Amino acid sequence: MPKAKSPVYTLLGGAGAMGQITFKDLIETTPAGSQIIIADYQLEKAQALVKACGRKGVKAVQVNIHEPQAALK
């Protein structure tokens, strides 16, 4: 039987105030092995969240919501 893939969660605007609350909730409630992507224009803030959580499978990417085609790359 094929192994199930781990879920991937993408949090758009994750470095902002509401995004940080949602990110904390995801860290506390998602199963181990899940991937969480913090997508935000403020890359440094997103990277700080990744570093602070200390969990594998979490990464930060820079995204400008005013350029949606760039986010698809």
N, C-alpha and C positions, 0 to 999 in steps of 0.2 A: 504494500500500500504506500503511495507517495506521501512524503512528509508535508504537513500543512505549512504554508508560509506564515511567517510572523506578521502581525498587522503593522501597518505604517500609518502614523498620524502626522499630518502636516498642519502646523499652527501658524496661520497667516496673521502677522502683526503680533507675534509672540513676545516681543521685547517691550511692548507697551504695558500700561498698568493692568488692563483687563486681560491681556495676553499672558502676563506673568501669573495671574491667578489661575487661568485655565491650564497653563503649563504645570503649575504645582499640582493641580488636580490630576492631570495626566500622569505625572510621575508617581503619584500615590495610588492610582487606581488601575493602570495598565499592567498587563502581565509581563513578567520578565521575558526578555527577548524581543519585545515590541520596539519598533523604531519610532522616534519622535523627531520631526524636523521643525525647527523654529525658523520660519521665513519672515524676515523683517528688513526694512530699509536700513535700520540702525544695526549693522552687522556686529559692531563691537559690543553692544548691549546683549545681543543674542548669544554671542560667544561667551560672554561672562555668565549667562544663565547656564549654558552647557557645562562650563567649567565648575560652577558652584554645585550643580546637581550630582556630579560624579558618577553618573550612570552610563553604562555602555549603550550604544545604539541611539544616542542623542547627538544631533548635529545642528549647526546653524548655517543658514544660507542667506545671502542678501537678495531681496526682491523689492522691486519698485512697483506698487500696485497700479501706478499710472502708466505702466508699460506691460500690459498683460501678456503679450507675446513673448517677452523676455523671460517671464516666469515659467514658460513651458519648456525651456531648455534644460 
